[in-house]
Amino acid sequence: MKIALMDSGIGLLAAAAAVRRLRPDAELVLSSDPGSMPWGPRTPEDVTARALAVAEAAAAHRPDALIVACNTASVHALPALRARLEPGIPVIGTVPAIKPAAAGGGSFAIWATPATTGSPYQRGLIREFADGASVTEVPCPGLADAVEHADQPAIDAAIAAAAARTPADVTTVVLGCTHYELVAERIRAAVQRPGTAPLVLHGSAGAVAAQALRRTGEAAAPQAPDQGTLTVLLGGREGVLPATALTYDEGRLLQAVSPAR
């Protein structure tokens, strides 16, 4: 089984690591274009063009499914990606985990890029899955870019600023950008209030990994032989995981995967 994942940069690490944990025998293809990062401020047309290029580089390796491990690309480019690649290659988008957050009850916040925050797409998800719930949309300017470059002071500053915009009664935070999942515990520490129940965080990595297996007709097999391989595509060219990826647990997990031959 071969699963491809695409993103502007290293935001795909969380979903790739989730696939790796579910199927250690899977071949992974990670396709990104860090030179064009970030995609959030770009026009929908530009995002779509770049997403198609990154996806087609992955598709050339004939995967059984493609995970669009990027909220921005899923918002703007998913119809175009599916039109181009399906039915030959199932395409799995990344949607903020608003539905399970609302089901959990209580007040929750959605941390997302400024472009996604307040967008018709996100507002539509709130209306569909969290109508009547207490929801706060929290823009996180600069956080995805800081995570991409592993800029620790910038990560701390962006998280602190977003935490200050998060109401004190929030019990759950939806991580509405795949990059944020790489610093989830730092977000938890910043938002957690003393004397309150542990903060609940909802990312998308586990859900999209499980959906990719369903779309390929495969079952989770975490005890499968550790025989998976890894192909890294940077701007369409084969390369290696960026050094910044190795500052995160997910990147180090994937580094241990054998390169494709």
Disulfide bonds with the S-S distance in Angstrom:
none
